Amino acid sequence: QVQLVESGGGLVQAGGSLRLSCTASGSIFIIAAMGWYRQAPGKQRELVAAITSSGSTNYFDSVKGRFTISRDNAKNTMYLQMNSLKPEDTAVYYCSVRKYGFGEYTDWGQGTQVTVSS
Protein backbone atom coordinates (compact mmCIF):
# COMPACT_ATOMS: atom_id res chain seq x y z
CA GLN A 1 0.00 0.00 0.00
CA VAL A 2 1.17 3.50 -0.83
CA GLN A 3 0.02 6.64 0.96
CA LEU A 4 -0.03 9.91 -0.97
CA VAL A 5 -0.32 13.45 0.35
CA GLU A 6 -0.77 16.41 -2.01
CA SER A 7 -0.20 20.07 -1.31
CA GLY A 8 0.19 23.36 -3.14
CA GLY A 9 -3.24 24.07 -4.56
CA GLY A 10 -4.94 27.42 -4.29
CA LEU A 11 -6.48 30.37 -6.07
CA VAL A 12 -4.54 32.14 -8.81
CA GLN A 13 -5.33 34.55 -11.60
CA ALA A 14 -5.18 33.47 -15.23
CA GLY A 15 -1.59 33.55 -16.43
CA GLY A 16 -0.24 32.79 -12.99
CA SER A 17 1.66 29.79 -11.65
CA LEU A 18 1.31 27.16 -8.96
CA ARG A 19 3.40 24.18 -7.93
CA LEU A 20 1.80 21.04 -6.61
CA SER A 21 3.64 18.49 -4.50
CA CYS A 22 2.85 14.85 -3.77
CA THR A 23 4.79 12.91 -1.17
CA ALA A 24 4.59 9.14 -1.14
CA SER A 25 5.11 6.83 1.82
CA GLY A 26 4.66 3.16 2.52
CA SER A 27 5.60 0.57 -0.11
CA ILE A 28 7.26 3.06 -2.45
CA PHE A 29 9.53 0.40 -3.96
CA ILE A 30 6.57 -0.95 -5.93
CA ILE A 31 5.88 2.36 -7.71
CA ALA A 32 6.44 2.12 -11.46
CA ALA A 33 5.05 5.56 -12.29
CA MET A 34 3.41 8.54 -10.63
CA GLY A 35 0.83 10.76 -12.16
CA TRP A 36 -1.31 13.83 -11.68
CA TYR A 37 -4.98 13.57 -12.52
CA ARG A 38 -7.59 16.29 -12.36
CA GLN A 39 -11.34 16.38 -12.20
CA ALA A 40 -13.43 19.44 -12.91
CA PRO A 41 -17.10 19.67 -11.85
CA GLY A 42 -19.28 17.59 -14.14
CA LYS A 43 -16.33 16.11 -16.00
CA GLN A 44 -14.47 12.83 -15.93
CA ARG A 45 -11.12 12.54 -14.22
CA GLU A 46 -8.27 12.95 -16.70
CA LEU A 47 -4.57 12.22 -16.58
CA VAL A 48 -2.67 15.50 -16.78
CA ALA A 49 0.91 14.29 -16.58
CA ALA A 50 2.89 11.23 -15.57
CA ILE A 51 6.47 10.30 -14.83
CA THR A 52 7.98 6.82 -14.65
CA SER A 53 10.58 5.56 -12.21
CA SER A 54 13.20 6.06 -14.94
CA GLY A 55 12.13 9.68 -15.49
CA SER A 56 10.15 9.38 -18.71
CA THR A 57 7.29 11.85 -18.88
CA ASN A 58 4.10 12.36 -20.81
CA TYR A 59 1.50 15.11 -20.80
CA PHE A 60 -2.12 15.71 -21.70
CA ASP A 61 -2.17 17.75 -24.90
CA SER A 62 -3.82 20.81 -23.36
CA VAL A 63 -1.04 21.28 -20.79
CA LYS A 64 2.00 20.61 -22.97
CA GLY A 65 4.42 23.51 -22.81
CA ARG A 66 2.75 24.93 -19.68
CA PHE A 67 3.04 22.17 -17.08
CA THR A 68 6.19 20.33 -16.02
CA ILE A 69 6.21 17.14 -13.98
CA SER A 70 9.25 16.10 -11.99
CA ARG A 71 10.20 13.92 -9.06
CA ASP A 72 12.78 13.90 -6.29
CA ASN A 73 13.41 10.25 -5.51
CA ALA A 74 15.40 11.08 -2.38
CA LYS A 75 12.35 12.83 -0.95
CA ASN A 76 9.79 10.43 -2.46
CA THR A 77 8.08 13.51 -3.83
CA MET A 78 6.59 14.38 -7.19
CA TYR A 79 5.92 17.91 -8.38
CA LEU A 80 3.75 19.59 -10.96
CA GLN A 81 4.86 23.06 -11.97
CA MET A 82 1.92 24.78 -13.62
CA ASN A 83 2.57 27.97 -15.57
CA SER A 84 0.36 30.15 -17.75
CA LEU A 85 -2.68 28.82 -15.95
CA LYS A 86 -6.06 29.13 -17.61
CA PRO A 87 -9.58 29.09 -16.11
CA GLU A 88 -10.13 25.71 -17.77
CA ASP A 89 -7.34 24.30 -15.57
CA THR A 90 -9.64 24.73 -12.57
CA ALA A 91 -10.17 21.33 -10.98
CA VAL A 92 -9.31 19.12 -8.06
CA TYR A 93 -5.87 17.66 -8.75
CA TYR A 94 -5.08 14.16 -7.52
CA CYS A 95 -1.81 12.34 -7.16
CA SER A 96 -1.76 8.66 -8.02
CA VAL A 97 0.65 5.81 -8.60
CA ARG A 98 0.88 2.88 -10.99
CA LYS A 99 2.48 -0.11 -9.37
CA TYR A 100 4.70 -2.67 -11.05
CA GLY A 101 2.55 -5.39 -12.56
CA PHE A 102 -0.51 -3.16 -12.80
CA GLY A 103 -1.77 -1.42 -15.91
CA GLU A 104 -3.79 1.25 -14.14
CA TYR A 105 -3.23 3.93 -11.54
CA THR A 106 -4.33 3.17 -8.00
CA ASP A 107 -3.74 4.53 -4.47
CA TRP A 108 -5.05 8.06 -4.73
CA GLY A 109 -4.25 11.08 -2.64
CA GLN A 110 -6.96 13.24 -1.09
CA GLY A 111 -6.80 15.87 -3.82
CA THR A 112 -5.97 19.56 -3.83
CA GLN A 113 -8.14 22.30 -5.31
CA VAL A 114 -6.75 24.53 -8.03
CA THR A 115 -8.89 27.51 -9.00
CA VAL A 116 -7.89 29.85 -11.81
CA SER A 117 -9.84 33.09 -12.04
CA SER A 118 -10.27 34.97 -15.29
C-alpha positions as YAML, in Angstrom:
chain: A
units: angstrom
residues:
- id: 1
  name: GLN
  ca: [0.00, 0.00, 0.00]
- id: 2
  name: VAL
  ca: [1.17, 3.50, -0.83]
- id: 3
  name: GLN
  ca: [0.02, 6.64, 0.96]
- id: 4
  name: LEU
  ca: [-0.03, 9.91, -0.97]
- id: 5
  name: VAL
  ca: [-0.32, 13.45, 0.35]
- id: 6
  name: GLU
  ca: [-0.77, 16.41, -2.01]
- id: 7
  name: SER
  ca: [-0.20, 20.07, -1.31]
- id: 8
  name: GLY
  ca: [0.19, 23.36, -3.14]
- id: 9
  name: GLY
  ca: [-3.24, 24.07, -4.56]
- id: 10
  name: GLY
  ca: [-4.94, 27.42, -4.29]
- id: 11
  name: LEU
  ca: [-6.48, 30.37, -6.07]
- id: 12
  name: VAL
  ca: [-4.54, 32.14, -8.81]
- id: 13
  name: GLN
  ca: [-5.33, 34.55, -11.60]
- id: 14
  name: ALA
  ca: [-5.18, 33.47, -15.23]
- id: 15
  name: GLY
  ca: [-1.59, 33.55, -16.43]
- id: 16
  name: GLY
  ca: [-0.24, 32.79, -12.99]
- id: 17
  name: SER
  ca: [1.66, 29.79, -11.65]
- id: 18
  name: LEU
  ca: [1.31, 27.16, -8.96]
- id: 19
  name: ARG
  ca: [3.40, 24.18, -7.93]
- id: 20
  name: LEU
  ca: [1.80, 21.04, -6.61]
- id: 21
  name: SER
  ca: [3.64, 18.49, -4.50]
- id: 22
  name: CYS
  ca: [2.85, 14.85, -3.77]
- id: 23
  name: THR
  ca: [4.79, 12.91, -1.17]
- id: 24
  name: ALA
  ca: [4.59, 9.14, -1.14]
- id: 25
  name: SER
  ca: [5.11, 6.83, 1.82]
- id: 26
  name: GLY
  ca: [4.66, 3.16, 2.52]
- id: 27
  name: SER
  ca: [5.60, 0.57, -0.11]
- id: 28
  name: ILE
  ca: [7.26, 3.06, -2.45]
- id: 29
  name: PHE
  ca: [9.53, 0.40, -3.96]
- id: 30
  name: ILE
  ca: [6.57, -0.95, -5.93]
- id: 31
  name: ILE
  ca: [5.88, 2.36, -7.71]
- id: 32
  name: ALA
  ca: [6.44, 2.12, -11.46]
- id: 33
  name: ALA
  ca: [5.05, 5.56, -12.29]
- id: 34
  name: MET
  ca: [3.41, 8.54, -10.63]
- id: 35
  name: GLY
  ca: [0.83, 10.76, -12.16]
- id: 36
  name: TRP
  ca: [-1.31, 13.83, -11.68]
- id: 37
  name: TYR
  ca: [-4.98, 13.57, -12.52]
- id: 38
  name: ARG
  ca: [-7.59, 16.29, -12.36]
- id: 39
  name: GLN
  ca: [-11.34, 16.38, -12.20]
- id: 40
  name: ALA
  ca: [-13.43, 19.44, -12.91]
- id: 41
  name: PRO
  ca: [-17.10, 19.67, -11.85]
- id: 42
  name: GLY
  ca: [-19.28, 17.59, -14.14]
- id: 43
  name: LYS
  ca: [-16.33, 16.11, -16.00]
- id: 44
  name: GLN
  ca: [-14.47, 12.83, -15.93]
- id: 45
  name: ARG
  ca: [-11.12, 12.54, -14.22]
- id: 46
  name: GLU
  ca: [-8.27, 12.95, -16.70]
- id: 47
  name: LEU
  ca: [-4.57, 12.22, -16.58]
- id: 48
  name: VAL
  ca: [-2.67, 15.50, -16.78]
- id: 49
  name: ALA
  ca: [0.91, 14.29, -16.58]
- id: 50
  name: ALA
  ca: [2.89, 11.23, -15.57]
- id: 51
  name: ILE
  ca: [6.47, 10.30, -14.83]
- id: 52
  name: THR
  ca: [7.98, 6.82, -14.65]
- id: 53
  name: SER
  ca: [10.58, 5.56, -12.21]
- id: 54
  name: SER
  ca: [13.20, 6.06, -14.94]
- id: 55
  name: GLY
  ca: [12.13, 9.68, -15.49]
- id: 56
  name: SER
  ca: [10.15, 9.38, -18.71]
- id: 57
  name: THR
  ca: [7.29, 11.85, -18.88]
- id: 58
  name: ASN
  ca: [4.10, 12.36, -20.81]
- id: 59
  name: TYR
  ca: [1.50, 15.11, -20.80]
- id: 60
  name: PHE
  ca: [-2.12, 15.71, -21.70]
- id: 61
  name: ASP
  ca: [-2.17, 17.75, -24.90]
- id: 62
  name: SER
  ca: [-3.82, 20.81, -23.36]
- id: 63
  name: VAL
  ca: [-1.04, 21.28, -20.79]
- id: 64
  name: LYS
  ca: [2.00, 20.61, -22.97]
- id: 65
  name: GLY
  ca: [4.42, 23.51, -22.81]
- id: 66
  name: ARG
  ca: [2.75, 24.93, -19.68]
- id: 67
  name: PHE
  ca: [3.04, 22.17, -17.08]
- id: 68
  name: THR
  ca: [6.19, 20.33, -16.02]
- id: 69
  name: ILE
  ca: [6.21, 17.14, -13.98]
- id: 70
  name: SER
  ca: [9.25, 16.10, -11.99]
- id: 71
  name: ARG
  ca: [10.20, 13.92, -9.06]
- id: 72
  name: ASP
  ca: [12.78, 13.90, -6.29]
- id: 73
  name: ASN
  ca: [13.41, 10.25, -5.51]
- id: 74
  name: ALA
  ca: [15.40, 11.08, -2.38]
- id: 75
  name: LYS
  ca: [12.35, 12.83, -0.95]
- id: 76
  name: ASN
  ca: [9.79, 10.43, -2.46]
- id: 77
  name: THR
  ca: [8.08, 13.51, -3.83]
- id: 78
  name: MET
  ca: [6.59, 14.38, -7.19]
- id: 79
  name: TYR
  ca: [5.92, 17.91, -8.38]
- id: 80
  name: LEU
  ca: [3.75, 19.59, -10.96]
- id: 81
  name: GLN
  ca: [4.86, 23.06, -11.97]
- id: 82
  name: MET
  ca: [1.92, 24.78, -13.62]
- id: 83
  name: ASN
  ca: [2.57, 27.97, -15.57]
- id: 84
  name: SER
  ca: [0.36, 30.15, -17.75]
- id: 85
  name: LEU
  ca: [-2.68, 28.82, -15.95]
- id: 86
  name: LYS
  ca: [-6.06, 29.13, -17.61]
- id: 87
  name: PRO
  ca: [-9.58, 29.09, -16.11]
- id: 88
  name: GLU
  ca: [-10.13, 25.71, -17.77]
- id: 89
  name: ASP
  ca: [-7.34, 24.30, -15.57]
- id: 90
  name: THR
  ca: [-9.64, 24.73, -12.57]
- id: 91
  name: ALA
  ca: [-10.17, 21.33, -10.98]
- id: 92
  name: VAL
  ca: [-9.31, 19.12, -8.06]
- id: 93
  name: TYR
  ca: [-5.87, 17.66, -8.75]
- id: 94
  name: TYR
  ca: [-5.08, 14.16, -7.52]
- id: 95
  name: CYS
  ca: [-1.81, 12.34, -7.16]
- id: 96
  name: SER
  ca: [-1.76, 8.66, -8.02]
- id: 97
  name: VAL
  ca: [0.65, 5.81, -8.60]
- id: 98
  name: ARG
  ca: [0.88, 2.88, -10.99]
- id: 99
  name: LYS
  ca: [2.48, -0.11, -9.37]
- id: 100
  name: TYR
  ca: [4.70, -2.67, -11.05]
- id: 101
  name: GLY
  ca: [2.55, -5.39, -12.56]
- id: 102
  name: PHE
  ca: [-0.51, -3.16, -12.80]
- id: 103
  name: GLY
  ca: [-1.77, -1.42, -15.91]
- id: 104
  name: GLU
  ca: [-3.79, 1.25, -14.14]
- id: 105
  name: TYR
  ca: [-3.23, 3.93, -11.54]
- id: 106
  name: THR
  ca: [-4.33, 3.17, -8.00]
- id: 107
  name: ASP
  ca: [-3.74, 4.53, -4.47]
- id: 108
  name: TRP
  ca: [-5.05, 8.06, -4.73]
- id: 109
  name: GLY
  ca: [-4.25, 11.08, -2.64]
- id: 110
  name: GLN
  ca: [-6.96, 13.24, -1.09]
- id: 111
  name: GLY
  ca: [-6.80, 15.87, -3.82]
- id: 112
  name: THR
  ca: [-5.97, 19.56, -3.83]
- id: 113
  name: GLN
  ca: [-8.14, 22.30, -5.31]
- id: 114
  name: VAL
  ca: [-6.75, 24.53, -8.03]
- id: 115
  name: THR
  ca: [-8.89, 27.51, -9.00]
- id: 116
  name: VAL
  ca: [-7.89, 29.85, -11.81]
- id: 117
  name: SER
  ca: [-9.84, 33.09, -12.04]
- id: 118
  name: SER
  ca: [-10.27, 34.97, -15.29]
...
